[in-house]
Amino acid sequence: EGVGRTENPWEVDRGCLQEEVGEALGEGQFGKVYKAYWNTSILVAVKAMKHDCMKRTEFLREGETMRRLRHPRLVKLYGVVSKPESEPLLLLTELLPGGSLLHHLQALNNKGTPHSHGVLARMGAQVASGMAYLESEKVIHRDLAARNILVADNLSVKIADFGLARFIKDDFYLRRSNIKFPVKWTSPESLVHNIYTSKSDVWSFGILMYELFTHGGSPYSGLSNKEARLSIQDGELNRCPPDCPPNLYSMMLDCWRANPTDRPSFSIILPAITSIADSFITQ
Ligand code: ADP
């Protein structure tokens, strides 16, 4: 107690969590996600990180900055359970019943009821709003993609897993030859020089827009990661998705400028995409 105490202020007691049996929300590449009650009252999403994939000490030391980030377009991180050390690290986050945006887009499209361009642009604007906040806080997401956006309800989305990528062990994820590495979302300077900035997040945002306007389609469709890497390094870009409005494709192309400094920042993208989204609503 007191002097010299190094307890994390965001540590949650394992005993305060009651797993909702049979309520798995999903299985990600780093572990499984399930529903639980926290202190018998608050329903939360619990992400159990696979035992050996986290840089645990670094995460516990620096990860608290992630908890301080608060914005309506970011999935809230409530706390962690890191004890005992022999057990998987648990991340407690806000629960979003709609699951991942990627799955949501594909499911609606398969039902023959895809979102209108107006709704898709609105979702893009919401993501841009959360990213503009992260940019202003000098936080780089590093893994922005539709699979890491969660759906609150049909018309509202939030960004998950911001900043988490840098705490994943290299051999799990960041090693650029790894099959799990998100090549198709990664900017050329990140692929070639391992340089990550808010402008490399902007590149990924362009790919996310492509996922939106293809209703959950795959970027560089038909290419393996190895082939996609070569295409990206050669400056080949995704073509305009069928029926995608030209002003939105032109925004994607701005995000995919080879030179990061030529790409717009999120503070520029946000008002631009918001006004495009508004133009659909008033049409
Ligand atoms: P990973 O990053 O390890 O690949 P994810 O965080 O993407 O794992 O989680 C896997 C799946 O679990 C997601 O696709 C989503 O369907 C579900 N999920 C994750 N977090 C939440 C949450 N906060 N609320 C609801 N569902 C979630």
py3Dmol code that shows the C-alpha trace and the ligand (Angstrom):
import py3Dmol

protein = """\
ATOM      1  CA  GLU A   1       0.000   0.000   0.000  1.00  0.00           C
ATOM      2  CA  GLY A   2       0.992   3.620  -0.482  1.00  0.00           C
ATOM      3  CA  VAL A   3       4.575   4.482  -1.360  1.00  0.00           C
ATOM      4  CA  GLY A   4       6.031   2.518  -4.246  1.00  0.00           C
ATOM      5  CA  ARG A   5       2.762   0.963  -5.193  1.00  0.00           C
ATOM      6  CA  THR A   6       2.696   0.141  -8.885  1.00  0.00           C
ATOM      7  CA  GLU A   7      -0.838  -1.160  -9.211  1.00  0.00           C
ATOM      8  CA  ASN A   8      -2.432  -0.219 -12.508  1.00  0.00           C
ATOM      9  CA  PRO A   9      -5.340   2.137 -11.916  1.00  0.00           C
ATOM     10  CA  TRP A  10      -7.277   0.357 -14.669  1.00  0.00           C
ATOM     11  CA  GLU A  11      -6.853  -3.150 -13.258  1.00  0.00           C
ATOM     12  CA  VAL A  12     -10.171  -4.925 -12.746  1.00  0.00           C
ATOM     13  CA  ASP A  13     -10.542  -7.844 -10.355  1.00  0.00           C
ATOM     14  CA  ARG A  14     -11.141 -11.135 -12.193  1.00  0.00           C
ATOM     15  CA  GLY A  15     -13.803 -11.945  -9.618  1.00  0.00           C
ATOM     16  CA  CYS A  16     -15.881  -8.929 -10.730  1.00  0.00           C
ATOM     17  CA  LEU A  17     -16.588 -10.561 -14.096  1.00  0.00           C
ATOM     18  CA  GLN A  18     -19.294 -13.096 -14.773  1.00  0.00           C
ATOM     19  CA  GLU A  19     -19.103 -14.658 -18.187  1.00  0.00           C
ATOM     20  CA  GLU A  20     -22.414 -15.014 -19.965  1.00  0.00           C
ATOM     21  CA  VAL A  21     -22.275 -18.703 -20.756  1.00  0.00           C
ATOM     22  CA  GLY A  22     -22.793 -19.460 -24.424  1.00  0.00           C
ATOM     23  CA  GLU A  23     -22.512 -15.809 -25.337  1.00  0.00           C
ATOM     24  CA  ALA A  24     -19.413 -15.836 -27.542  1.00  0.00           C
ATOM     25  CA  LEU A  25     -19.335 -12.690 -29.673  1.00  0.00           C
ATOM     26  CA  GLY A  26     -16.601 -13.757 -31.981  1.00  0.00           C
ATOM     27  CA  GLU A  27     -13.199 -15.216 -32.440  1.00  0.00           C
ATOM     28  CA  GLY A  28     -10.441 -12.899 -33.583  1.00  0.00           C
ATOM     29  CA  GLN A  29      -6.899 -13.639 -34.591  1.00  0.00           C
ATOM     30  CA  PHE A  30      -5.632 -12.711 -31.117  1.00  0.00           C
ATOM     31  CA  GLY A  31      -8.206 -14.451 -29.034  1.00  0.00           C
ATOM     32  CA  LYS A  32     -11.885 -14.904 -28.359  1.00  0.00           C
ATOM     33  CA  VAL A  33     -14.446 -12.272 -27.475  1.00  0.00           C
ATOM     34  CA  TYR A  34     -17.398 -12.893 -25.183  1.00  0.00           C
ATOM     35  CA  LYS A  35     -20.103 -11.090 -23.232  1.00  0.00           C
ATOM     36  CA  ALA A  36     -19.829 -10.698 -19.486  1.00  0.00           C
ATOM     37  CA  TYR A  37     -21.336  -8.819 -16.591  1.00  0.00           C
ATOM     38  CA  TRP A  38     -19.002  -6.498 -14.741  1.00  0.00           C
ATOM     39  CA  ASN A  39     -19.940  -5.998 -11.079  1.00  0.00           C
ATOM     40  CA  THR A  40     -23.168  -7.904 -11.787  1.00  0.00           C
ATOM     41  CA  SER A  41     -24.684  -4.925 -13.599  1.00  0.00           C
ATOM     42  CA  ILE A  42     -22.754  -3.630 -16.624  1.00  0.00           C
ATOM     43  CA  LEU A  43     -22.744  -5.779 -19.752  1.00  0.00           C
ATOM     44  CA  VAL A  44     -19.303  -5.587 -21.395  1.00  0.00           C
ATOM     45  CA  ALA A  45     -17.335  -7.264 -24.177  1.00  0.00           C
ATOM     46  CA  VAL A  46     -14.327  -9.195 -22.886  1.00  0.00           C
ATOM     47  CA  LYS A  47     -11.467  -9.886 -25.229  1.00  0.00           C
ATOM     48  CA  ALA A  48      -9.238 -12.700 -23.980  1.00  0.00           C
ATOM     49  CA  MET A  49      -5.856 -12.184 -25.631  1.00  0.00           C
ATOM     50  CA  LYS A  50      -4.108 -15.395 -26.719  1.00  0.00           C
ATOM     51  CA  HIS A  51      -1.515 -16.066 -24.120  1.00  0.00           C
ATOM     52  CA  ASP A  52       1.657 -15.523 -26.034  1.00  0.00           C
ATOM     53  CA  CYS A  53       0.698 -12.776 -28.472  1.00  0.00           C
ATOM     54  CA  MET A  54       0.869  -9.679 -26.261  1.00  0.00           C
ATOM     55  CA  LYS A  55       3.846  -7.661 -25.138  1.00  0.00           C
ATOM     56  CA  ARG A  56       2.239  -7.758 -21.740  1.00  0.00           C
ATOM     57  CA  THR A  57       4.603  -5.621 -19.702  1.00  0.00           C
ATOM     58  CA  GLU A  58       4.738  -2.874 -22.334  1.00  0.00           C
ATOM     59  CA  PHE A  59       0.991  -2.947 -22.731  1.00  0.00           C
ATOM     60  CA  LEU A  60       0.401  -2.611 -18.997  1.00  0.00           C
ATOM     61  CA  ARG A  61       2.942   0.208 -18.812  1.00  0.00           C
ATOM     62  CA  GLU A  62       1.807   2.250 -21.816  1.00  0.00           C
ATOM     63  CA  GLY A  63      -1.575   0.910 -22.724  1.00  0.00           C
ATOM     64  CA  GLU A  64      -3.349   3.093 -20.235  1.00  0.00           C
ATOM     65  CA  THR A  65      -3.142   5.948 -22.723  1.00  0.00           C
ATOM     66  CA  MET A  66      -5.634   3.935 -24.767  1.00  0.00           C
ATOM     67  CA  ARG A  67      -8.079   4.056 -21.887  1.00  0.00           C
ATOM     68  CA  ARG A  68      -7.797   7.849 -21.652  1.00  0.00           C
ATOM     69  CA  LEU A  69      -8.903   8.268 -25.267  1.00  0.00           C
ATOM     70  CA  ARG A  70     -12.601   9.051 -25.211  1.00  0.00           C
ATOM     71  CA  HIS A  71     -14.674   9.923 -28.260  1.00  0.00           C
ATOM     72  CA  PRO A  72     -18.181   8.972 -29.420  1.00  0.00           C
ATOM     73  CA  ARG A  73     -16.651   7.157 -32.431  1.00  0.00           C
ATOM     74  CA  LEU A  74     -14.161   5.063 -30.418  1.00  0.00           C
ATOM     75  CA  VAL A  75     -15.066   1.806 -28.678  1.00  0.00           C
ATOM     76  CA  LYS A  76     -14.493   2.519 -24.966  1.00  0.00           C
ATOM     77  CA  LEU A  77     -11.796   0.547 -23.177  1.00  0.00           C
ATOM     78  CA  TYR A  78     -12.936   0.151 -19.568  1.00  0.00           C
ATOM     79  CA  GLY A  79     -10.053  -1.753 -18.052  1.00  0.00           C
ATOM     80  CA  VAL A  80      -7.896  -4.872 -18.036  1.00  0.00           C
ATOM     81  CA  VAL A  81      -7.523  -8.032 -16.013  1.00  0.00           C
ATOM     82  CA  SER A  82      -3.826  -8.906 -15.957  1.00  0.00           C
ATOM     83  CA  LYS A  83      -3.724 -11.154 -12.888  1.00  0.00           C
ATOM     84  CA  PRO A  84      -2.753 -13.854 -12.389  1.00  0.00           C
ATOM     85  CA  GLU A  85      -0.005 -13.674 -14.975  1.00  0.00           C
ATOM     86  CA  SER A  86      -0.549 -17.325 -15.882  1.00  0.00           C
ATOM     87  CA  GLU A  87      -4.017 -16.472 -17.238  1.00  0.00           C
ATOM     88  CA  PRO A  88      -4.803 -14.740 -20.549  1.00  0.00           C
ATOM     89  CA  LEU A  89      -4.911 -10.944 -20.409  1.00  0.00           C
ATOM     90  CA  LEU A  90      -8.490  -9.685 -20.614  1.00  0.00           C
ATOM     91  CA  LEU A  91      -9.536  -6.385 -22.184  1.00  0.00           C
ATOM     92  CA  LEU A  92     -12.903  -5.042 -21.080  1.00  0.00           C
ATOM     93  CA  THR A  93     -14.584  -2.876 -23.680  1.00  0.00           C
ATOM     94  CA  GLU A  94     -17.900  -1.350 -24.530  1.00  0.00           C
ATOM     95  CA  LEU A  95     -20.248  -3.939 -26.043  1.00  0.00           C
ATOM     96  CA  LEU A  96     -21.469  -3.255 -29.580  1.00  0.00           C
ATOM     97  CA  PRO A  97     -24.273  -5.638 -30.431  1.00  0.00           C
ATOM     98  CA  GLY A  98     -23.954  -5.239 -34.211  1.00  0.00           C
ATOM     99  CA  GLY A  99     -20.545  -6.967 -34.461  1.00  0.00           C
ATOM    100  CA  SER A 100     -17.972  -6.072 -37.118  1.00  0.00           C
ATOM    101  CA  LEU A 101     -18.727  -3.656 -39.956  1.00  0.00           C
ATOM    102  CA  LEU A 102     -17.254  -6.084 -42.479  1.00  0.00           C
ATOM    103  CA  HIS A 103     -19.670  -8.810 -41.496  1.00  0.00           C
ATOM    104  CA  HIS A 104     -22.571  -6.329 -41.319  1.00  0.00           C
ATOM    105  CA  LEU A 105     -21.948  -5.037 -44.876  1.00  0.00           C
ATOM    106  CA  GLN A 106     -21.638  -8.547 -46.304  1.00  0.00           C
ATOM    107  CA  ALA A 107     -24.731  -9.834 -44.485  1.00  0.00           C
ATOM    108  CA  LEU A 108     -26.927  -6.985 -45.765  1.00  0.00           C
ATOM    109  CA  ASN A 109     -25.585  -7.349 -49.281  1.00  0.00           C
ATOM    110  CA  ASN A 110     -26.224 -11.112 -49.270  1.00  0.00           C
ATOM    111  CA  LYS A 111     -29.798 -10.462 -48.172  1.00  0.00           C
ATOM    112  CA  GLY A 112     -30.193  -8.201 -51.210  1.00  0.00           C
ATOM    113  CA  THR A 113     -30.654  -5.110 -49.024  1.00  0.00           C
ATOM    114  CA  PRO A 114     -27.297  -3.299 -49.232  1.00  0.00           C
ATOM    115  CA  HIS A 115     -26.919   0.119 -47.614  1.00  0.00           C
ATOM    116  CA  SER A 116     -27.533   3.192 -49.768  1.00  0.00           C
ATOM    117  CA  HIS A 117     -24.575   5.381 -50.762  1.00  0.00           C
ATOM    118  CA  GLY A 118     -25.832   7.962 -48.269  1.00  0.00           C
ATOM    119  CA  VAL A 119     -25.619   5.524 -45.342  1.00  0.00           C
ATOM    120  CA  LEU A 120     -22.213   4.241 -46.486  1.00  0.00           C
ATOM    121  CA  ALA A 121     -20.874   7.818 -46.746  1.00  0.00           C
ATOM    122  CA  ARG A 122     -22.317   8.587 -43.297  1.00  0.00           C
ATOM    123  CA  MET A 123     -20.459   5.574 -41.840  1.00  0.00           C
ATOM    124  CA  GLY A 124     -17.262   6.723 -43.566  1.00  0.00           C
ATOM    125  CA  ALA A 125     -17.753  10.170 -42.008  1.00  0.00           C
ATOM    126  CA  GLN A 126     -18.168   8.609 -38.560  1.00  0.00           C
ATOM    127  CA  VAL A 127     -14.921   6.692 -38.935  1.00  0.00           C
ATOM    128  CA  ALA A 128     -13.182   9.867 -40.202  1.00  0.00           C
ATOM    129  CA  SER A 129     -14.456  11.696 -37.123  1.00  0.00           C
ATOM    130  CA  GLY A 130     -12.925   9.152 -34.719  1.00  0.00           C
ATOM    131  CA  MET A 131      -9.721   9.102 -36.755  1.00  0.00           C
ATOM    132  CA  ALA A 132      -9.482  12.917 -36.731  1.00  0.00           C
ATOM    133  CA  TYR A 133      -9.618  12.689 -32.931  1.00  0.00           C
ATOM    134  CA  LEU A 134      -6.893  10.000 -32.838  1.00  0.00           C
ATOM    135  CA  GLU A 135      -4.787  12.100 -35.245  1.00  0.00           C
ATOM    136  CA  SER A 136      -5.166  15.146 -32.965  1.00  0.00           C
ATOM    137  CA  GLU A 137      -4.094  12.981 -29.997  1.00  0.00           C
ATOM    138  CA  LYS A 138      -1.105  11.763 -32.045  1.00  0.00           C
ATOM    139  CA  VAL A 139      -2.263   8.147 -31.814  1.00  0.00           C
ATOM    140  CA  ILE A 140      -1.704   5.910 -34.826  1.00  0.00           C
ATOM    141  CA  HIS A 141      -4.184   3.068 -35.259  1.00  0.00           C
ATOM    142  CA  ARG A 142      -1.993   0.852 -37.530  1.00  0.00           C
ATOM    143  CA  ASP A 143      -4.790  -1.601 -38.313  1.00  0.00           C
ATOM    144  CA  LEU A 144      -7.722   0.424 -39.611  1.00  0.00           C
ATOM    145  CA  ALA A 145     -10.006  -1.901 -41.626  1.00  0.00           C
ATOM    146  CA  ALA A 146     -13.722  -2.739 -41.759  1.00  0.00           C
ATOM    147  CA  ARG A 147     -13.071  -5.837 -39.595  1.00  0.00           C
ATOM    148  CA  ASN A 148     -11.933  -3.483 -36.808  1.00  0.00           C
ATOM    149  CA  ILE A 149     -14.972  -1.210 -36.991  1.00  0.00           C
ATOM    150  CA  LEU A 150     -17.937  -2.261 -34.851  1.00  0.00           C
ATOM    151  CA  VAL A 151     -21.600  -1.550 -35.477  1.00  0.00           C
ATOM    152  CA  ALA A 152     -23.744  -0.012 -32.721  1.00  0.00           C
ATOM    153  CA  ASP A 153     -26.924  -0.068 -34.735  1.00  0.00           C
ATOM    154  CA  ASN A 154     -27.768   0.063 -38.416  1.00  0.00           C
ATOM    155  CA  LEU A 155     -26.545   3.608 -38.860  1.00  0.00           C
ATOM    156  CA  SER A 156     -23.792   4.061 -36.348  1.00  0.00           C
ATOM    157  CA  VAL A 157     -20.249   2.676 -36.134  1.00  0.00           C
ATOM    158  CA  LYS A 158     -17.221   2.922 -33.822  1.00  0.00           C
ATOM    159  CA  ILE A 159     -13.503   2.262 -34.167  1.00  0.00           C
ATOM    160  CA  ALA A 160     -12.039  -0.683 -32.200  1.00  0.00           C
ATOM    161  CA  ASP A 161      -8.521  -1.854 -31.434  1.00  0.00           C
ATOM    162  CA  PHE A 162      -6.880   1.567 -31.846  1.00  0.00           C
ATOM    163  CA  GLY A 163      -3.223   1.492 -30.918  1.00  0.00           C
ATOM    164  CA  LEU A 164      -3.336  -2.181 -29.973  1.00  0.00           C
ATOM    165  CA  ALA A 165      -1.195  -3.363 -32.885  1.00  0.00           C
ATOM    166  CA  ARG A 166       2.027  -2.026 -31.399  1.00  0.00           C
ATOM    167  CA  PHE A 167       1.614  -4.298 -28.366  1.00  0.00           C
ATOM    168  CA  ILE A 168       1.261  -7.460 -30.427  1.00  0.00           C
ATOM    169  CA  LYS A 169       4.433  -9.540 -30.542  1.00  0.00           C
ATOM    170  CA  ASP A 170       6.338  -9.281 -33.792  1.00  0.00           C
ATOM    171  CA  ASP A 171       6.230 -12.969 -34.571  1.00  0.00           C
ATOM    172  CA  PHE A 172       2.446 -12.917 -34.276  1.00  0.00           C
ATOM    173  CA  TYR A 173       1.648 -10.004 -36.424  1.00  0.00           C
ATOM    174  CA  LEU A 174       4.046  -7.255 -37.256  1.00  0.00           C
ATOM    175  CA  ARG A 175       6.651  -9.348 -38.952  1.00  0.00           C
ATOM    176  CA  ARG A 176       5.846  -8.279 -42.441  1.00  0.00           C
ATOM    177  CA  SER A 177       6.104 -11.737 -43.957  1.00  0.00           C
ATOM    178  CA  ASN A 178       3.470 -13.094 -41.566  1.00  0.00           C
ATOM    179  CA  ILE A 179       0.253 -14.289 -43.203  1.00  0.00           C
ATOM    180  CA  LYS A 180      -1.717 -12.354 -40.590  1.00  0.00           C
ATOM    181  CA  PHE A 181      -0.141  -9.080 -41.590  1.00  0.00           C
ATOM    182  CA  PRO A 182      -2.833  -6.857 -43.203  1.00  0.00           C
ATOM    183  CA  VAL A 183      -0.875  -6.196 -46.425  1.00  0.00           C
ATOM    184  CA  LYS A 184      -3.916  -5.035 -48.403  1.00  0.00           C
ATOM    185  CA  TRP A 185      -4.625  -2.246 -45.878  1.00  0.00           C
ATOM    186  CA  THR A 186      -1.015  -1.144 -45.514  1.00  0.00           C
ATOM    187  CA  SER A 187       0.604   1.896 -47.115  1.00  0.00           C
ATOM    188  CA  PRO A 188       3.681   1.464 -49.320  1.00  0.00           C
ATOM    189  CA  GLU A 189       5.953   3.292 -46.828  1.00  0.00           C
ATOM    190  CA  SER A 190       4.791   0.999 -44.015  1.00  0.00           C
ATOM    191  CA  LEU A 191       5.321  -2.085 -46.195  1.00  0.00           C
ATOM    192  CA  VAL A 192       8.749  -1.059 -47.427  1.00  0.00           C
ATOM    193  CA  HIS A 193      10.224   1.018 -44.596  1.00  0.00           C
ATOM    194  CA  ASN A 194       8.050   0.053 -41.621  1.00  0.00           C
ATOM    195  CA  ILE A 195       7.081   3.735 -41.235  1.00  0.00           C
ATOM    196  CA  TYR A 196       3.732   4.340 -39.523  1.00  0.00           C
ATOM    197  CA  THR A 197       2.142   7.789 -39.258  1.00  0.00           C
ATOM    198  CA  SER A 198      -1.370   9.236 -39.285  1.00  0.00           C
ATOM    199  CA  LYS A 199      -0.880   9.455 -43.070  1.00  0.00           C
ATOM    200  CA  SER A 200      -0.433   5.682 -43.265  1.00  0.00           C
ATOM    201  CA  ASP A 201      -3.745   5.448 -41.344  1.00  0.00           C
ATOM    202  CA  VAL A 202      -5.180   7.711 -44.078  1.00  0.00           C
ATOM    203  CA  TRP A 203      -4.079   5.171 -46.689  1.00  0.00           C
ATOM    204  CA  SER A 204      -5.908   2.424 -44.729  1.00  0.00           C
ATOM    205  CA  PHE A 205      -8.951   4.692 -44.473  1.00  0.00           C
ATOM    206  CA  GLY A 206      -9.054   4.801 -48.293  1.00  0.00           C
ATOM    207  CA  ILE A 207      -9.093   0.981 -48.317  1.00  0.00           C
ATOM    208  CA  LEU A 208     -11.861   1.021 -45.696  1.00  0.00           C
ATOM    209  CA  MET A 209     -13.886   3.336 -47.982  1.00  0.00           C
ATOM    210  CA  TYR A 210     -13.329   0.791 -50.740  1.00  0.00           C
ATOM    211  CA  GLU A 211     -14.697  -1.935 -48.440  1.00  0.00           C
ATOM    212  CA  LEU A 212     -17.740   0.258 -47.693  1.00  0.00           C
ATOM    213  CA  PHE A 213     -18.567   0.940 -51.341  1.00  0.00           C
ATOM    214  CA  THR A 214     -18.040  -2.684 -52.394  1.00  0.00           C
ATOM    215  CA  HIS A 215     -20.351  -3.748 -49.505  1.00  0.00           C
ATOM    216  CA  GLY A 216     -17.616  -5.719 -47.795  1.00  0.00           C
ATOM    217  CA  GLY A 217     -15.685  -6.758 -50.883  1.00  0.00           C
ATOM    218  CA  SER A 218     -11.987  -7.572 -50.784  1.00  0.00           C
ATOM    219  CA  PRO A 219      -9.425  -4.970 -51.855  1.00  0.00           C
ATOM    220  CA  TYR A 220      -7.039  -6.210 -54.584  1.00  0.00           C
ATOM    221  CA  SER A 221      -9.565  -8.969 -55.100  1.00  0.00           C
ATOM    222  CA  GLY A 222      -8.054 -12.163 -56.484  1.00  0.00           C
ATOM    223  CA  LEU A 223      -4.524 -11.258 -55.448  1.00  0.00           C
ATOM    224  CA  SER A 224      -2.591 -13.119 -52.774  1.00  0.00           C
ATOM    225  CA  ASN A 225      -0.874 -11.019 -50.099  1.00  0.00           C
ATOM    226  CA  LYS A 226       2.414 -11.537 -51.902  1.00  0.00           C
ATOM    227  CA  GLU A 227       0.960 -10.335 -55.212  1.00  0.00           C
ATOM    228  CA  ALA A 228      -0.827  -7.437 -53.508  1.00  0.00           C
ATOM    229  CA  ARG A 229       2.435  -6.308 -51.909  1.00  0.00           C
ATOM    230  CA  LEU A 230       4.073  -6.127 -55.344  1.00  0.00           C
ATOM    231  CA  SER A 231       1.084  -4.258 -56.806  1.00  0.00           C
ATOM    232  CA  ILE A 232       1.115  -1.742 -53.963  1.00  0.00           C
ATOM    233  CA  GLN A 233       4.855  -1.192 -54.353  1.00  0.00           C
ATOM    234  CA  ASP A 234       4.336  -0.741 -58.113  1.00  0.00           C
ATOM    235  CA  GLY A 235       1.725   1.948 -57.459  1.00  0.00           C
ATOM    236  CA  GLU A 236      -1.242  -0.054 -58.736  1.00  0.00           C
ATOM    237  CA  LEU A 237      -4.493   1.062 -57.141  1.00  0.00           C
ATOM    238  CA  ASN A 238      -7.938  -0.459 -56.659  1.00  0.00           C
ATOM    239  CA  ARG A 239     -10.363   0.450 -59.455  1.00  0.00           C
ATOM    240  CA  CYS A 240     -13.533   2.406 -58.821  1.00  0.00           C
ATOM    241  CA  PRO A 241     -16.138   0.055 -57.278  1.00  0.00           C
ATOM    242  CA  PRO A 242     -19.226  -0.447 -59.482  1.00  0.00           C
ATOM    243  CA  ASP A 243     -21.739   2.420 -58.982  1.00  0.00           C
ATOM    244  CA  CYS A 244     -19.431   4.246 -56.545  1.00  0.00           C
ATOM    245  CA  PRO A 245     -20.002   8.015 -56.841  1.00  0.00           C
ATOM    246  CA  PRO A 246     -16.941   9.682 -58.491  1.00  0.00           C
ATOM    247  CA  ASN A 247     -16.393  12.177 -55.652  1.00  0.00           C
ATOM    248  CA  LEU A 248     -16.008   9.301 -53.193  1.00  0.00           C
ATOM    249  CA  TYR A 249     -13.625   7.372 -55.453  1.00  0.00           C
ATOM    250  CA  SER A 250     -11.622  10.532 -55.914  1.00  0.00           C
ATOM    251  CA  MET A 251     -11.343  10.767 -52.112  1.00  0.00           C
ATOM    252  CA  MET A 252      -9.994   7.179 -52.062  1.00  0.00           C
ATOM    253  CA  LEU A 253      -7.413   8.156 -54.689  1.00  0.00           C
ATOM    254  CA  ASP A 254      -6.347  11.127 -52.515  1.00  0.00           C
ATOM    255  CA  CYS A 255      -5.791   8.698 -49.616  1.00  0.00           C
ATOM    256  CA  TRP A 256      -3.673   6.490 -51.886  1.00  0.00           C
ATOM    257  CA  ARG A 257      -1.190   9.137 -53.049  1.00  0.00           C
ATOM    258  CA  ALA A 258       2.255   7.560 -53.086  1.00  0.00           C
ATOM    259  CA  ASN A 259       3.835  10.401 -51.119  1.00  0.00           C
ATOM    260  CA  PRO A 260       2.337  10.488 -47.592  1.00  0.00           C
ATOM    261  CA  THR A 261       2.608  14.271 -47.408  1.00  0.00           C
ATOM    262  CA  ASP A 262       0.383  14.562 -50.523  1.00  0.00           C
ATOM    263  CA  ARG A 263      -2.430  12.706 -48.726  1.00  0.00           C
ATOM    264  CA  PRO A 264      -5.053  14.760 -46.899  1.00  0.00           C
ATOM    265  CA  SER A 265      -5.049  14.585 -43.089  1.00  0.00           C
ATOM    266  CA  PHE A 266      -8.171  13.339 -41.288  1.00  0.00           C
ATOM    267  CA  SER A 267      -8.865  16.956 -40.309  1.00  0.00           C
ATOM    268  CA  ILE A 268      -9.276  17.677 -44.055  1.00  0.00           C
ATOM    269  CA  ILE A 269     -11.063  14.400 -44.870  1.00  0.00           C
ATOM    270  CA  LEU A 270     -13.680  14.820 -42.127  1.00  0.00           C
ATOM    271  CA  PRO A 271     -15.416  17.985 -43.412  1.00  0.00           C
ATOM    272  CA  ALA A 272     -15.115  16.777 -47.029  1.00  0.00           C
ATOM    273  CA  ILE A 273     -16.763  13.400 -46.452  1.00  0.00           C
ATOM    274  CA  THR A 274     -19.329  14.939 -44.092  1.00  0.00           C
ATOM    275  CA  SER A 275     -20.476  17.336 -46.785  1.00  0.00           C
ATOM    276  CA  ILE A 276     -20.652  14.504 -49.343  1.00  0.00           C
ATOM    277  CA  ALA A 277     -22.717  12.438 -46.863  1.00  0.00           C
ATOM    278  CA  ASP A 278     -25.017  15.416 -46.244  1.00  0.00           C
ATOM    279  CA  SER A 279     -25.525  15.886 -49.988  1.00  0.00           C
ATOM    280  CA  PHE A 280     -27.016  12.362 -50.223  1.00  0.00           C
ATOM    281  CA  ILE A 281     -29.376  12.950 -47.323  1.00  0.00           C
ATOM    282  CA  THR A 282     -30.767  16.175 -48.807  1.00  0.00           C
ATOM    283  CA  GLN A 283     -31.078  14.781 -52.325  1.00  0.00           C
TER     284      GLN A 283
END
"""
ligand_1 = """\
27
ADP
P -9.088 -9.702 -33.281
O -8.722 -8.246 -33.261
O -8.362 -10.545 -32.293
O -9.069 -10.286 -34.659
P -11.723 -8.771 -32.895
O -11.558 -7.711 -31.869
O -11.839 -8.344 -34.318
O -10.584 -9.823 -32.758
O -13.005 -9.606 -32.474
C -13.511 -10.683 -33.209
C -15.004 -10.527 -33.380
O -15.652 -10.382 -32.119
C -15.375 -9.273 -34.152
O -15.400 -9.514 -35.523
C -16.759 -8.942 -33.613
O -17.745 -9.644 -34.318
C -16.710 -9.434 -32.187
N -16.437 -8.312 -31.270
C -15.225 -7.806 -30.917
N -15.341 -6.790 -30.043
C -16.657 -6.611 -29.826
C -17.436 -5.682 -29.034
N -16.836 -4.724 -28.297
N -18.775 -5.785 -29.077
C -19.363 -6.730 -29.847
N -18.700 -7.628 -30.612
C -17.364 -7.577 -30.619
"""
view = py3Dmol.view(width=600, height=400)
view.addModel(protein, "pdb")
view.setStyle({"model": 0}, {"cartoon": {"style": "trace"}})
view.addModel(ligand_1, "xyz")
view.setStyle({"model": 1}, {"stick": {}})
view.zoomTo()
view.show()
